[in-house]
Amino acid sequence: MAKLRPVLKLAERLSFRISDHWFVASPGFRDRLVQRLGRPEKFSLLYNTADTRVFSPCPERPFDRIESGARLFYHGTMAERFGVDVAIQALAELRKTIPGSTLDAYGPCDADYRRRLDQLIADLALKDCVRLHEPVSLERIRRVLDNADLGIVPYQRDDFMELAFSTKMFEYAASGLPIVASRLRPALLVFDDSCVAYATPGNPVSFARHAAALCLAPDRRRKMAENAFKAHESVSGDVMAARYRAVIRGLASGRRGEIADEAGRADAAEGAMPR
């Protein structure tokens, strides 16, 4: 990979030179690219956010005190950097406080990591409590997460994950599902502590403690879900689509100044989001 780095950097500079505009999926990506390439007006932030045609609050979701049988939910790629192993270990800890709790995880998983997860499940005697499912459609995800109590986003902390944003967090927020997530900078730029229960990345005990606290405090759980839903509205798919169309219209008409103004307004709006 080191030998390819100069080639990749050259390709990046050339593509930047010949392109009209770049869309980036997180503020971290934008900041890193501006550091390398300059010209901040050439970038627009488009979060890969939830499709509200699919994800919306479940009106029947109960917000009762959960003393047993909490249902944890994860969907998306299962890989080490996404911390599914942390979620499994957290479940083992959570069951000490909230017995009978379960975890359902949906998504693709490479064979080596799947073997590690299966072994971890066996070692922790969680075979009947953790269910690892194959990928399914977003529509199916939407239906099954209606039966969940908490959405888990157990991302590990590394250079990349401190730049990337979790699409699943947007989808949980849009669905009104309370969230326990790793405390990482990208998430905090949209969802503050009134929206999400943030745990220490890579720490199963921290995840279990926050999950148990939400289970035992239904009013807090409901309020956090409501706050996350409101925060998501400011970056919803409809908002991102409108931003995209505005940039494309500016490019098509040659009004580059308007594109820069649009980027400035988007940055100002982002600055006003809850921290």
Secondary structure as GFF3:
##gff-version 3
##sequence-region A 1 275
A	DSSP	three_ten_helix	2	4	.	.	.	ID=ss1
A	DSSP	alpha_helix	5	18	.	.	.	ID=ss2
A	DSSP	beta_strand	22	24	.	.	.	ID=ss3
A	DSSP	alpha_helix	27	37	.	.	.	ID=ss4
A	DSSP	three_ten_helix	40	42	.	.	.	ID=ss5
A	DSSP	beta_strand	43	45	.	.	.	ID=ss6
A	DSSP	beta_strand	71	75	.	.	.	ID=ss7
A	DSSP	three_ten_helix	80	82	.	.	.	ID=ss8
A	DSSP	alpha_helix	84	97	.	.	.	ID=ss9
A	DSSP	beta_strand	102	106	.	.	.	ID=ss10
A	DSSP	alpha_helix	111	123	.	.	.	ID=ss11
A	DSSP	beta_strand	130	133	.	.	.	ID=ss12
A	DSSP	alpha_helix	138	145	.	.	.	ID=ss13
A	DSSP	beta_strand	150	153	.	.	.	ID=ss14
A	DSSP	alpha_helix	167	174	.	.	.	ID=ss15
A	DSSP	beta_strand	179	182	.	.	.	ID=ss16
A	DSSP	alpha_helix	185	188	.	.	.	ID=ss17
A	DSSP	beta_strand	197	199	.	.	.	ID=ss18
A	DSSP	alpha_helix	204	215	.	.	.	ID=ss19
A	DSSP	alpha_helix	218	233	.	.	.	ID=ss20
A	DSSP	alpha_helix	237	253	.	.	.	ID=ss21
A	DSSP	alpha_helix	256	271	.	.	.	ID=ss22
###
